Amino acid sequence: MSEGSNSDLQGHLDYLETKVAFQEDALAQMHDELLEHQRRIEKLQRQVLMLAEKLQQGGDSGILRTHEEPPPPHY
């Protein structure tokens, strides 16, 4: 092999190593973001379940029915 070929090969190897390093970093960032999204989804699922349980229990929702609403002030 000539000196030029070794230099070209080393340059190509450096390029590939750099590309792999960036891909590993991007993958780690995506993994962290995925974990955060999963935590948010689980929190939302718990909130939806709690709301569903409250609706099933009935009770006082704090919202008046239409016929129970007082008339607006301009009447």
MMTF fields as JSON, N, C-alpha, C and O atoms, coordinates in Angstrom:
{
  "mmtfVersion": "1.0.0",
  "mmtfProducer": "UNKNOWN",
  "numBonds": 299,
  "numAtoms": 300,
  "numGroups": 75,
  "numChains": 1,
  "numModels": 1,
  "chainsPerModel": [1],
  "groupsPerChain": [75],
  "chainIdList": ["A"],
  "bondAtomList": [4, 2, 8, 6, 12, 10, 16, 14, 20, 18, 24, 22, 28, 26, 32, 30, 36, 34, 40, 38, 44, 42, 48, 46, 52, 50, 56, 54, 60, 58, 64, 62, 68, 66, 72, 70, 76, 74, 80, 78, 84, 82, 88, 86, 92, 90, 96, 94, 100, 98, 104, 102, 108, 106, 112, 110, 116, 114, 120, 118, 124, 122, 128, 126, 132, 130, 136, 134, 140, 138, 144, 142, 148, 146, 152, 150, 156, 154, 160, 158, 164, 162, 168, 166, 172, 170, 176, 174, 180, 178, 184, 182, 188, 186, 192, 190, 196, 194, 200, 198, 204, 202, 208, 206, 212, 210, 216, 214, 220, 218, 224, 222, 228, 226, 232, 230, 236, 234, 240, 238, 244, 242, 248, 246, 252, 250, 256, 254, 260, 258, 264, 262, 268, 266, 272, 270, 276, 274, 280, 278, 284, 282, 288, 286, 292, 290, 296, 294],
  "bondOrderList": [1, 1, 1, 1, 1, 1, 1, 1, 1, 1, 1, 1, 1, 1, 1, 1, 1, 1, 1, 1, 1, 1, 1, 1, 1, 1, 1, 1, 1, 1, 1, 1, 1, 1, 1, 1, 1, 1, 1, 1, 1, 1, 1, 1, 1, 1, 1, 1, 1, 1, 1, 1, 1, 1, 1, 1, 1, 1, 1, 1, 1, 1, 1, 1, 1, 1, 1, 1, 1, 1, 1, 1, 1, 1],
  "groupList": [{"groupName": "MET", "atomNameList": ["N", "CA", "C", "O"], "elementList": ["N", "C", "C", "O"], "formalChargeList": [0, 0, 0, 0], "bondAtomList": [1, 0, 2, 1, 3, 2], "bondOrderList": [1, 1, 2], "singleLetterCode": "M", "chemCompType": "L-PEPTIDE LINKING"}, {"groupName": "SER", "atomNameList": ["N", "CA", "C", "O"], "elementList": ["N", "C", "C", "O"], "formalChargeList": [0, 0, 0, 0], "bondAtomList": [1, 0, 2, 1, 3, 2], "bondOrderList": [1, 1, 2], "singleLetterCode": "S", "chemCompType": "L-PEPTIDE LINKING"}, {"groupName": "GLU", "atomNameList": ["N", "CA", "C", "O"], "elementList": ["N", "C", "C", "O"], "formalChargeList": [0, 0, 0, 0], "bondAtomList": [1, 0, 2, 1, 3, 2], "bondOrderList": [1, 1, 2], "singleLetterCode": "E", "chemCompType": "L-PEPTIDE LINKING"}, {"groupName": "GLY", "atomNameList": ["N", "CA", "C", "O"], "elementList": ["N", "C", "C", "O"], "formalChargeList": [0, 0, 0, 0], "bondAtomList": [1, 0, 2, 1, 3, 2], "bondOrderList": [1, 1, 2], "singleLetterCode": "G", "chemCompType": "PEPTIDE LINKING"}, {"groupName": "ASN", "atomNameList": ["N", "CA", "C", "O"], "elementList": ["N", "C", "C", "O"], "formalChargeList": [0, 0, 0, 0], "bondAtomList": [1, 0, 2, 1, 3, 2], "bondOrderList": [1, 1, 2], "singleLetterCode": "N", "chemCompType": "L-PEPTIDE LINKING"}, {"groupName": "ASP", "atomNameList": ["N", "CA", "C", "O"], "elementList": ["N", "C", "C", "O"], "formalChargeList": [0, 0, 0, 0], "bondAtomList": [1, 0, 2, 1, 3, 2], "bondOrderList": [1, 1, 2], "singleLetterCode": "D", "chemCompType": "L-PEPTIDE LINKING"}, {"groupName": "LEU", "atomNameList": ["N", "CA", "C", "O"], "elementList": ["N", "C", "C", "O"], "formalChargeList": [0, 0, 0, 0], "bondAtomList": [1, 0, 2, 1, 3, 2], "bondOrderList": [1, 1, 2], "singleLetterCode": "L", "chemCompType": "L-PEPTIDE LINKING"}, {"groupName": "GLN", "atomNameList": ["N", "CA", "C", "O"], "elementList": ["N", "C", "C", "O"], "formalChargeList": [0, 0, 0, 0], "bondAtomList": [1, 0, 2, 1, 3, 2], "bondOrderList": [1, 1, 2], "singleLetterCode": "Q", "chemCompType": "L-PEPTIDE LINKING"}, {"groupName": "HIS", "atomNameList": ["N", "CA", "C", "O"], "elementList": ["N", "C", "C", "O"], "formalChargeList": [0, 0, 0, 0], "bondAtomList": [1, 0, 2, 1, 3, 2], "bondOrderList": [1, 1, 2], "singleLetterCode": "H", "chemCompType": "L-PEPTIDE LINKING"}, {"groupName": "TYR", "atomNameList": ["N", "CA", "C", "O"], "elementList": ["N", "C", "C", "O"], "formalChargeList": [0, 0, 0, 0], "bondAtomList": [1, 0, 2, 1, 3, 2], "bondOrderList": [1, 1, 2], "singleLetterCode": "Y", "chemCompType": "L-PEPTIDE LINKING"}, {"groupName": "THR", "atomNameList": ["N", "CA", "C", "O"], "elementList": ["N", "C", "C", "O"], "formalChargeList": [0, 0, 0, 0], "bondAtomList": [1, 0, 2, 1, 3, 2], "bondOrderList": [1, 1, 2], "singleLetterCode": "T", "chemCompType": "L-PEPTIDE LINKING"}, {"groupName": "LYS", "atomNameList": ["N", "CA", "C", "O"], "elementList": ["N", "C", "C", "O"], "formalChargeList": [0, 0, 0, 0], "bondAtomList": [1, 0, 2, 1, 3, 2], "bondOrderList": [1, 1, 2], "singleLetterCode": "K", "chemCompType": "L-PEPTIDE LINKING"}, {"groupName": "VAL", "atomNameList": ["N", "CA", "C", "O"], "elementList": ["N", "C", "C", "O"], "formalChargeList": [0, 0, 0, 0], "bondAtomList": [1, 0, 2, 1, 3, 2], "bondOrderList": [1, 1, 2], "singleLetterCode": "V", "chemCompType": "L-PEPTIDE LINKING"}, {"groupName": "ALA", "atomNameList": ["N", "CA", "C", "O"], "elementList": ["N", "C", "C", "O"], "formalChargeList": [0, 0, 0, 0], "bondAtomList": [1, 0, 2, 1, 3, 2], "bondOrderList": [1, 1, 2], "singleLetterCode": "A", "chemCompType": "L-PEPTIDE LINKING"}, {"groupName": "PHE", "atomNameList": ["N", "CA", "C", "O"], "elementList": ["N", "C", "C", "O"], "formalChargeList": [0, 0, 0, 0], "bondAtomList": [1, 0, 2, 1, 3, 2], "bondOrderList": [1, 1, 2], "singleLetterCode": "F", "chemCompType": "L-PEPTIDE LINKING"}, {"groupName": "ARG", "atomNameList": ["N", "CA", "C", "O"], "elementList": ["N", "C", "C", "O"], "formalChargeList": [0, 0, 0, 0], "bondAtomList": [1, 0, 2, 1, 3, 2], "bondOrderList": [1, 1, 2], "singleLetterCode": "R", "chemCompType": "L-PEPTIDE LINKING"}, {"groupName": "ILE", "atomNameList": ["N", "CA", "C", "O"], "elementList": ["N", "C", "C", "O"], "formalChargeList": [0, 0, 0, 0], "bondAtomList": [1, 0, 2, 1, 3, 2], "bondOrderList": [1, 1, 2], "singleLetterCode": "I", "chemCompType": "L-PEPTIDE LINKING"}, {"groupName": "PRO", "atomNameList": ["N", "CA", "C", "O"], "elementList": ["N", "C", "C", "O"], "formalChargeList": [0, 0, 0, 0], "bondAtomList": [1, 0, 2, 1, 3, 2], "bondOrderList": [1, 1, 2], "singleLetterCode": "P", "chemCompType": "L-PEPTIDE LINKING"}],
  "groupTypeList": [0, 1, 2, 3, 1, 4, 1, 5, 6, 7, 3, 8, 6, 5, 9, 6, 2, 10, 11, 12, 13, 14, 7, 2, 5, 13, 6, 13, 7, 0, 8, 5, 2, 6, 6, 2, 8, 7, 15, 15, 16, 2, 11, 6, 7, 15, 7, 12, 6, 0, 6, 13, 2, 11, 6, 7, 7, 3, 3, 5, 1, 3, 16, 6, 15, 10, 8, 2, 2, 17, 17, 17, 17, 8, 9],
  "groupIdList": [1, 2, 3, 4, 5, 6, 7, 8, 9, 10, 11, 12, 13, 14, 15, 16, 17, 18, 19, 20, 21, 22, 23, 24, 25, 26, 27, 28, 29, 30, 31, 32, 33, 34, 35, 36, 37, 38, 39, 40, 41, 42, 43, 44, 45, 46, 47, 48, 49, 50, 51, 52, 53, 54, 55, 56, 57, 58, 59, 60, 61, 62, 63, 64, 65, 66, 67, 68, 69, 70, 71, 72, 73, 74, 75],
  "secStructList": [7, 7, 2, 2, 2, 2, 2, 2, 2, 2, 2, 2, 2, 2, 2, 2, 2, 2, 2, 2, 2, 2, 2, 2, 2, 2, 2, 2, 2, 2, 2, 2, 2, 2, 2, 2, 2, 2, 2, 2, 2, 2, 2, 2, 2, 2, 2, 2, 2, 2, 2, 2, 2, 2, 2, 2, 2, 7, 1, 7, 7, 1, 7, 7, 7, 4, 4, 4, 1, 7, 7, 7, 6, 6, 7],
  "xCoordList": [0.837, 0.0, 0.873, 1.947, 0.395, 1.158, 0.757, -0.249, 1.557, 1.307, -0.04, -0.752, -0.401, -1.686, -2.87, -3.877, -2.756, -3.837, -4.052, -5.188, -2.932, -3.038, -3.707, -4.521, -3.365, -3.947, -5.438, -6.245, -5.797, -7.211, -7.994, -9.105, -7.389, -8.026, -8.207, -9.261, -7.186, -7.276, -8.346, -9.098, -8.408, -9.434, -10.833, -11.737, -11.001, -12.3, -12.664, -13.814, -11.679, -11.899, -12.281, -13.191, -11.595, -11.92, -13.351, -14.092, -13.726, -15.079, -16.125, -17.122, -15.88, -16.833, -16.925, -18.013, -15.785, -15.797, -16.572, -17.307, -16.405, -17.135, -18.626, -19.438, -18.976, -20.388, -21.017, -22.14, -20.322, -20.826, -20.991, -21.973, -20.047, -20.136, -21.381, -22.09, -21.642, -22.834, -24.11, -25.085, -24.102, -25.278, -25.515, -26.66, -24.455, -24.602, -25.177, -26.027, -24.712, -25.225, -26.698, -27.502, -27.05, -28.441, -29.333, -30.447, -28.852, -29.604, -29.82, -30.91, -28.794, -28.924, -29.944, -30.744, -29.917, -30.887, -32.314, -33.24, -32.484, -33.81, -34.294, -35.478, -33.393, -33.747, -34.24, -35.264, -33.522, -33.926, -35.285, -36.131, -35.487, -36.755, -37.894, -38.999, -37.625, -38.631, -39.029, -40.211, -38.059, -38.361, -39.228, -40.172, -38.914, -39.705, -41.133, -42.083, -41.289, -42.629, -43.398, -44.596, -42.724, -43.384, -43.857, -44.953, -43.03, -43.436, -44.678, -45.602, -44.689, -45.838, -47.092, -48.174, -46.955, -48.098, -48.645, -49.859, -47.769, -48.219, -48.94, -49.941, -48.44, -49.092, -50.478, -51.443, -50.575, -51.874, -52.85, -54.044, -52.339, -53.203, -53.758, -54.932, -52.905, -53.376, -54.443, -55.446, -54.23, -55.208, -56.542, -57.604, -56.487, -57.716, -58.452, -59.676, -57.716, -58.357, -59.014, -60.119, -58.33, -58.907, -60.184, -61.174, -60.168, -61.361, -62.497, -63.656, -62.168, -63.186, -63.809, -65.021, -62.987, -63.509, -64.428, -65.475, -64.048, -64.895, -66.226, -67.27, -66.192, -67.431, -68.335, -69.556, -67.732, -68.514, -69.115, -70.211, -68.41, -68.906, -70.058, -70.837, -70.152, -71.212, -70.833, -69.773, -71.691, -71.384, -71.442, -71.9, -70.975, -71.017, -69.849, -68.69, -70.164, -69.101, -68.759, -67.774, -69.59, -69.344, -69.936, -69.802, -70.581, -71.191, -72.7, -73.22, -73.399, -74.856, -75.453, -74.898, -76.61, -77.341, -77.953, -78.083, -78.324, -78.841, -80.034, -80.099, -80.981, -82.175, -81.858, -82.68, -80.683, -80.285, -79.488, -79.294, -79.033, -78.241, -79.064, -80.211, -78.499, -79.229, -79.24, -78.34, -80.23, -80.27, -79.112, -78.61, -78.688, -77.614, -78.065, -79.264, -77.109, -77.446, -78.299, -78.975, -78.299, -79.062, -80.553, -81.302, -81.001, -82.431, -83.145, -84.354],
  "yCoordList": [-1.183, 0.0, 1.234, 1.267, 2.221, 3.458, 4.356, 4.123, 5.374, 6.33, 7.017, 7.237, 7.359, 8.008, 7.129, 7.619, 5.829, 4.892, 4.777, 4.725, 4.737, 4.662, 5.913, 5.833, 7.053, 8.318, 8.365, 8.81, 7.901, 7.86, 6.908, 7.21, 5.751, 4.755, 5.29, 5.096, 5.961, 6.529, 7.624, 7.715, 8.444, 9.492, 8.908, 9.403, 7.843, 7.175, 6.544, 6.612, 5.932, 5.322, 6.383, 6.17, 7.525, 8.623, 9.113, 9.373, 9.234, 9.668, 8.694, 9.11, 7.397, 6.393, 6.385, 6.243, 6.538, 6.576, 7.792, 7.701, 8.914, 10.12, 9.933, 10.323, 9.337, 9.094, 8.166, 8.41, 7.124, 6.19, 6.899, 6.663, 7.758, 8.485, 9.382, 9.444, 10.071, 10.915, 10.078, 10.476, 8.935, 8.054, 7.513, 7.416, 7.165, 6.687, 7.785, 7.519, 9.013, 10.133, 10.377, 10.59, 10.348, 10.549, 9.447, 9.717, 8.228, 7.102, 7.262, 6.986, 7.702, 7.925, 9.024, 8.902, 10.096, 11.181, 10.701, 11.045, 9.916, 9.392, 8.447, 8.437, 7.666, 6.758, 7.552, 7.211, 8.598, 9.436, 10.08, 10.138, 10.561, 11.194, 10.175, 10.489, 8.975, 7.915, 7.58, 7.393, 7.504, 7.241, 8.348, 8.069, 9.594, 10.724, 10.665, 10.914, 10.341, 10.22, 9.086, 9.213, 7.987, 6.858, 7.242, 6.861, 8.001, 8.467, 9.358, 9.239, 10.239, 11.132, 10.348, 10.639, 9.364, 8.533, 7.799, 7.748, 7.233, 6.509, 7.439, 7.053, 8.653, 9.636, 9.981, 10.035, 10.214, 10.52, 9.349, 9.552, 8.133, 6.962, 6.876, 6.56, 7.161, 7.147, 8.217, 7.973, 9.405, 10.478, 10.115, 10.386, 9.51, 9.098, 8.05, 8.103, 7.102, 6.083, 6.713, 6.33, 7.679, 8.35, 9.093, 9.035, 9.787, 10.502, 9.532, 9.803, 8.417, 7.418, 6.861, 6.659, 6.615, 6.125, 7.156, 6.801, 8.429, 9.477, 9.559, 9.746, 9.422, 9.468, 8.278, 8.421, 7.113, 5.918, 6.009, 5.501, 6.652, 6.783, 7.769, 7.77, 8.599, 9.604, 10.693, 11.307, 10.932, 11.935, 13.33, 13.551, 14.257, 15.668, 15.985, 15.93, 16.319, 16.65, 18.13, 18.572, 18.903, 20.335, 21.066, 22.285, 20.334, 20.927, 20.796, 19.704, 21.914, 21.904, 21.418, 21.624, 20.762, 20.374, 21.62, 22.646, 21.53, 22.69, 23.314, 24.537, 22.498, 23.038, 23.586, 24.299, 23.265, 23.774, 25.076, 25.761, 25.405, 26.612, 27.851, 27.95, 28.801, 30.065, 30.852, 30.69, 31.688, 32.463, 33.451, 33.878, 33.815, 34.794, 36.137, 36.39, 37.005, 38.255, 39.213, 40.063, 39.116, 40.062, 39.714, 40.443, 38.626, 38.28, 38.933, 38.76],
  "zCoordList": [0.0, 0.0, 0.0, 0.6, -0.671, -0.725, 0.44, 1.109, 0.664, 1.749, 1.573, 2.553, 0.339, 0.056, 0.416, 0.926, 0.152, 0.46, 1.962, 2.435, 2.721, 4.177, 4.733, 5.653, 4.18, 4.626, 4.3, 5.116, 3.102, 2.715, 3.61, 4.046, 3.874, 4.724, 6.14, 6.747, 6.668, 8.013, 8.069, 9.04, 7.034, 6.975, 6.954, 7.627, 6.169, 6.089, 7.432, 7.866, 8.084, 9.397, 10.423, 11.225, 10.405, 11.319, 11.082, 12.03, 9.813, 9.46, 10.018, 10.608, 9.822, 10.295, 11.819, 12.378, 12.489, 13.957, 14.464, 15.447, 13.798, 14.176, 13.967, 14.807, 12.844, 12.534, 13.57, 14.012, 13.958, 14.964, 16.31, 17.016, 16.668, 17.938, 17.953, 18.957, 16.845, 16.776, 16.845, 17.484, 16.195, 16.23, 17.635, 18.076, 18.333, 19.702, 20.595, 21.444, 20.401, 21.185, 20.867, 21.774, 19.597, 19.201, 19.768, 20.217, 19.749, 20.287, 21.787, 22.287, 22.508, 23.949, 24.238, 25.166, 23.447, 23.629, 23.355, 24.089, 22.308, 21.99, 23.089, 23.428, 23.636, 24.723, 25.932, 26.523, 26.298, 27.427, 27.171, 28.064, 25.956, 25.6, 25.635, 26.076, 25.177, 25.203, 26.639, 26.928, 27.53, 28.936, 29.529, 30.269, 29.21, 29.709, 29.173, 29.915, 27.906, 27.33, 27.994, 28.247, 28.275, 28.926, 30.319, 30.729, 31.058, 32.394, 32.293, 33.098, 31.31, 31.135, 30.78, 31.292, 29.914, 29.523, 30.738, 30.934, 31.551, 32.742, 33.711, 34.314, 33.862, 34.737, 34.206, 34.968, 32.904, 32.296, 32.43, 32.648, 32.299, 32.444, 33.863, 34.058, 34.858, 36.252, 36.46, 37.131, 35.885, 36.029, 35.376, 35.936, 34.209, 33.529, 34.364, 34.486, 34.935, 35.776, 37.003, 37.387, 37.612, 38.78, 38.4, 39.129, 37.269, 36.813, 36.495, 36.81, 35.879, 35.56, 36.839, 36.902, 37.852, 39.131, 39.771, 40.312, 39.715, 40.284, 39.553, 40.177, 38.245, 37.472, 37.794, 37.872, 37.978, 38.299, 39.686, 39.923, 40.607, 41.97, 42.042, 42.996, 41.028, 41.044, 42.017, 41.894, 42.976, 43.984, 43.419, 42.297, 44.204, 43.823, 42.919, 43.332, 41.684, 40.734, 40.788, 40.197, 41.512, 41.567, 40.376, 40.26, 39.504, 38.319, 38.446, 38.671, 38.302, 38.388, 37.078, 35.998, 37.209, 36.007, 35.401, 36.069, 34.151, 33.425, 34.145, 34.273, 34.619, 35.28, 36.678, 37.254, 37.23, 38.538, 38.454, 39.458, 37.259, 37.073, 37.376, 36.94, 38.119, 38.318, 37.01, 36.186, 36.814, 35.564, 35.503, 36.543, 34.313, 34.195, 34.767, 34.878, 35.134, 35.81, 34.978, 35.557, 33.681, 32.87, 32.775, 32.125, 33.401, 33.387, 34.534, 34.689]
}
